[in-house]
Structures are given as C-alpha cells and as structure tokens.
Amino acid sequence: MSTDVHARPSGASPDGQDVAAAAPTHAERVRTLVASLATGTLCTLAKDPAGYPYGSLVTFGLDDNGPVFLLSELAEHTRNLRQDARASLLVAESRPGDPLANGRATLLGSCAPVAEPQLAQARKAYLERWPDAAGHAQFGDFGFWSLSVQAVRYIGGYGRMSWVSGEDWRRALPDPIAPDAAAILEHMNQDHADALPLYCQAFSRVADVQKATMTSIDRLGFEMSVVTGAGTRTVRLAFPEPIASKADARRALVGLLRAARAQLGDPAT
C-alpha cells in the first residue's frame, strides 16, 4: 500500500490536478532516487556476535537489476554475506534542512557474488560511478557483488511512503529530467517566481496565493509549496505531455504560463 497523504488532514490530497494520474509511481520515484546516489549503508547479519544487524558504509553502482558493490574478502560485511546472503541497502538524500523531509529507501534482498555472465555488466556499472576503484578491482581479494532486490521500502519525505515490489522496481526507469531538476527549480524560483502564483490561480483550487515555491519537477509535472491565508498547501500540476529534457521543461512551463495568463485575463498575455 502506498500513500502520498501522511501528515495531511484525513482524506486530503495535494490541491490541483489528479495526482494519481499526473505523478510518477513510487517505483519510478525510488528508482530515480537510487540512481542519483552512489553511497549507502549495507546491512548484513553479523557472524559474530551472531544474528545482529550490522551496518557499514559502502559505495555502489547500479545496473539493470540493482545495486552492485566491490567488496573485499577482508571486510566484515563480506564475511557476514558468506554466511547469510540476506541484506539491505539504505540510501538517503542529504539536502539541507529537515533530514526527515528528504527521500530515502531501503532495498531488501539477497546479496551474492556476481556470476561470470553478468560480471562485465556489473564491473561497468560500478566503475562508471567509481572509476578510481579500477585498481582495487584487479586485486584477488576484491570481487563484485550484487543485491537482488526483493522489495523496497520508500519514503519520499513527509507524506509519501510505500512498499515497492521487486518486480515493480525492476520495471521502473529513472526519471529523465532528474539530472536537471535542481537547476530548473533554482531558475524558476529565482527568475520566474511571479509565474508560480499564476499557475496556482489558473489551474488549481488554491486562489489565495501569498507565495509559491516550486519544490519538485519530473517528466509528468511539478509541485509547488504554496503559502495561503489558511496555511501552506501543496499544489501539483501536470504537463500537457511528458517531458524528457531541460529544453522540454522550458517549453512546457512557458506554454502553461501563456495559458494561465490567457485564462486569468492577465494583460501580459
């Protein structure tokens, strides 16, 4: 079961268009989150003292199946995995502000050495993110391991959480706009802050807009945190069609602004 309404009034949802129809699935969101990170906490079951959860900082790459690690046979987590393959990987954003408002995910599954048919792919996935580790990859006591994801617990900050199945995880793709999202948000909030209230007034149920800040953008739409006389609200609006690049985002946002001005009778139209 997934939810996007935790910490909101019972039964409430973000104002604006239909979020379920216009938003990425949680599987897409978590795949995007993990693709943006390269370090995490690998949790294994300790060999001695036996059975206790043991967490260690690791680096990872990401191939089509899941996280890939370069592990030393001398490491405690490797010894643990040799005894019990059950493991999890915790990854988390580290943006400034309230850490509990950031996205994080725990990927659960079995972690095992990569077999020969997949070894080249695993090596490529890991070294693309960590090219300086190429030397270690040549040592006899290092080897590539992969986590076969069976389930994912995803928390996208306050109000967004769910369990994602391993099958849904494998089918999902990272959002194509994610690498440019931070730059787009900064540009809109700094250079086009006057457009955001117009989006709200024209396309959402929120009319009393004192201030609006764009907080996220993806291939299907964007979200804003909107200050009103009654408090802060969340507004999500959909693009007319999915976007796949920074240029697409600009065209879509300009098009929505023109439509908003026309609808509101803004003289700047």
C-alpha positions in Angstrom: 0.0 0.0 0.0 1.3 3.5 -0.9 0.3 6.9 0.3 1.0 10.5 -0.5 -1.1 12.0 2.2 0.7 11.2 5.5 0.7 14.2 7.8 -2.1 15.9 5.8 -5.7 16.1 7.1 -7.5 12.8 6.8 -8.6 12.1 3.2 -6.8 15.2 1.9 -4.6 15.2 -1.2 -2.5 17.9 -2.8 -4.6 20.6 -4.5 -4.5 20.8 -8.2 -4.9 18.2 -10.9 -5.3 14.4 -10.3 -2.1 13.5 -8.6 -2.5 9.7 -9.2 -2.9 10.4 -13.0 -0.2 13.0 -13.2 2.6 11.8 -10.9 5.3 9.2 -11.3 4.7 5.9 -9.5 6.5 5.2 -6.3 8.6 2.6 -8.2 9.7 5.3 -10.6 10.4 7.7 -7.7 12.5 5.2 -5.8 14.4 4.2 -8.9 15.2 7.8 -9.6 16.3 8.4 -6.0 18.7 5.4 -6.0 20.1 6.4 -9.5 21.0 9.8 -8.1 23.1 8.4 -5.2 26.3 6.3 -5.0 26.8 5.6 -1.3 24.7 3.9 1.3 24.6 1.7 4.3 24.8 -2.0 3.6 23.2 -4.0 6.4 24.1 -7.6 6.9 23.5 -10.2 9.7 26.6 -10.3 11.9 28.6 -13.6 12.0 30.0 -12.8 15.5 28.1 -11.9 17.6 25.7 -13.9 15.6 22.5 -12.6 14.2 22.7 -8.9 15.0 22.1 -6.3 12.2 25.5 -4.9 11.1 25.6 -1.7 9.1 28.6 -0.5 7.0 29.2 2.4 4.6 29.6 1.2 1.0 29.8 2.6 -2.5 27.7 1.1 -5.2 26.9 1.2 -8.9 23.6 0.5 -10.5 22.9 -1.9 -13.3 19.5 -3.1 -14.8 18.9 -5.4 -11.9 20.0 -3.4 -8.9 23.0 -2.2 -6.8 26.5 -3.5 -7.5 29.3 -3.5 -4.9 33.0 -4.0 -5.0 33.7 -5.8 -1.7 36.9 -7.0 0.0 37.0 -10.5 1.4 38.6 -8.9 4.5 35.5 -6.8 5.2 33.2 -7.8 8.0 30.1 -7.4 5.8 31.6 -9.8 3.2 32.2 -12.4 5.9 28.6 -11.9 7.0 27.3 -12.4 3.5 29.3 -15.6 3.0 27.3 -17.0 5.9 23.8 -15.4 5.2 23.0 -13.7 1.9 20.1 -11.7 3.3 20.9 -7.9 3.3 19.5 -4.5 2.8 20.9 -1.2 1.4 19.8 2.1 2.9 20.2 5.2 0.7 19.2 8.7 1.6 19.3 12.2 0.2 21.4 14.8 2.1 19.8 18.1 1.2 19.9 20.9 3.7 17.1 21.4 6.2 15.0 18.8 8.0 16.6 15.4 7.2 13.3 13.6 7.7 11.9 15.7 4.8 14.4 14.1 2.4 13.8 11.0 0.3 15.3 7.6 1.4 14.8 4.0 0.6 15.7 0.6 2.0 16.3 -2.1 -0.6 15.9 -5.6 0.7 17.1 -8.8 -0.9 19.9 -11.4 -1.3 23.4 -10.2 -1.9 25.8 -12.6 -3.7 28.9 -12.6 -5.9 28.2 -11.7 -9.5 28.4 -14.7 -11.8 30.6 -14.7 -14.9 27.8 -14.0 -17.5 26.9 -10.7 -15.7 30.4 -9.8 -14.5 31.3 -7.4 -17.3 28.0 -5.5 -16.9 28.5 -5.3 -13.1 32.0 -4.1 -13.5 31.0 -1.4 -16.0 28.1 -0.2 -13.8 30.3 0.1 -10.7 33.4 1.7 -12.4 31.2 4.2 -14.2 30.5 5.7 -10.8 33.7 4.9 -9.1 36.5 4.9 -11.8 39.2 5.3 -9.2 38.3 1.8 -7.9 39.6 0.2 -11.1 42.9 -0.7 -9.3 41.1 -2.4 -6.4 39.1 -4.4 -8.9 42.2 -6.1 -10.0 43.1 -7.4 -6.6 42.4 -11.0 -5.8 40.7 -10.3 -2.5 38.1 -7.9 -4.1 35.0 -9.0 -6.0 31.8 -7.7 -7.4 28.6 -8.5 -5.6 25.0 -7.6 -6.4 21.9 -7.1 -4.4 18.9 -9.0 -5.9 16.1 -6.6 -4.9 13.0 -8.4 -3.5 11.3 -5.4 -2.0 11.9 -1.7 -1.3 10.6 0.5 1.5 10.4 4.0 0.0 9.9 7.2 2.0 9.8 10.4 -0.1 9.8 12.7 2.8 6.7 13.7 4.7 3.5 12.5 3.1 4.9 9.9 0.6 5.7 6.3 1.5 5.1 2.8 0.4 6.4 -0.7 -0.2 7.6 -1.3 -3.8 7.8 -4.9 -5.1 11.0 -6.2 -6.6 9.1 -6.7 -9.9 8.0 -3.1 -10.0 11.5 -1.9 -9.0 13.0 -3.8 -12.0 10.4 -2.5 -14.4 10.8 1.1 -13.4 13.1 3.6 -15.0 14.8 6.7 -13.5 13.0 10.0 -14.4 14.8 11.5 -17.4 14.5 15.1 -16.1 16.1 14.3 -12.7 19.7 15.3 -13.6 18.4 18.8 -14.5 15.7 19.1 -11.8 17.8 21.2 -9.3 18.8 23.7 -11.9 15.2 24.1 -13.2 13.9 24.6 -9.7 16.5 27.2 -8.9 15.8 29.1 -12.2 12.1 29.1 -11.7 12.2 30.2 -8.0 14.8 32.9 -8.6 14.0 34.2 -12.0 10.3 33.4 -12.6 8.8 33.4 -9.1 6.0 35.7 -10.4 4.8 32.9 -12.7 4.1 30.4 -9.9 1.1 32.1 -8.3 -0.5 32.4 -11.8 -0.1 28.6 -12.3 -1.9 28.1 -9.0 -4.7 30.6 -9.7 -5.4 29.3 -13.2 -5.1 25.6 -12.8 -5.7 24.7 -9.1 -8.3 25.2 -6.4 -5.9 27.5 -4.5 -6.7 31.1 -5.3 -5.4 32.9 -2.1 -1.7 32.7 -3.0 0.7 34.8 -0.9 3.8 33.0 -2.1 4.6 29.9 -4.2 7.8 27.9 -4.4 8.5 25.1 -6.9 9.7 22.2 -4.9 10.0 19.3 -7.5 9.7 18.6 -11.2 9.5 15.3 -13.1 8.6 14.1 -16.5 4.9 14.3 -15.8 4.6 17.6 -13.9 5.7 19.7 -11.0 4.8 20.5 -7.4 4.7 23.8 -5.5 4.6 24.7 -1.8 2.0 27.5 -1.6 1.5 29.9 1.3 -2.1 31.0 1.7 -4.0 32.8 4.4 -5.2 29.4 5.7 -1.7 27.9 5.8 0.7 26.1 3.5 -0.7 23.9 0.8 0.8 21.6 -1.8 -0.2 22.0 -5.4 0.7 19.6 -8.2 0.2 20.4 -11.9 0.6 18.1 -14.9 2.3 18.9 -18.1 0.2 18.5 -21.3 2.5 15.7 -22.3 5.6 14.0 -20.7 8.9 15.8 -20.9 12.4 14.3 -21.3 14.9 17.2 -21.2 15.6 20.6 -19.9 14.5 22.2 -23.2 11.2 20.3 -23.0 10.7 21.6 -19.5 11.2 25.2 -20.6 8.7 24.8 -23.4 6.1 23.2 -21.2 6.5 25.8 -18.4 6.3 28.7 -20.9 3.3 27.2 -22.6 1.5 26.8 -19.2 2.3 30.4 -18.3 0.8 31.6 -21.5 -2.3 29.5 -20.9 -2.6 30.8 -17.3 -2.4 34.4 -18.4 -4.9 33.9 -21.1 -7.3 32.2 -18.7 -6.9 34.9 -16.0 -7.1 37.8 -18.5 -3.6 38.9 -17.5 -2.5 41.9 -19.7 1.0 40.4 -20.1 -0.5 37.7 -22.3 
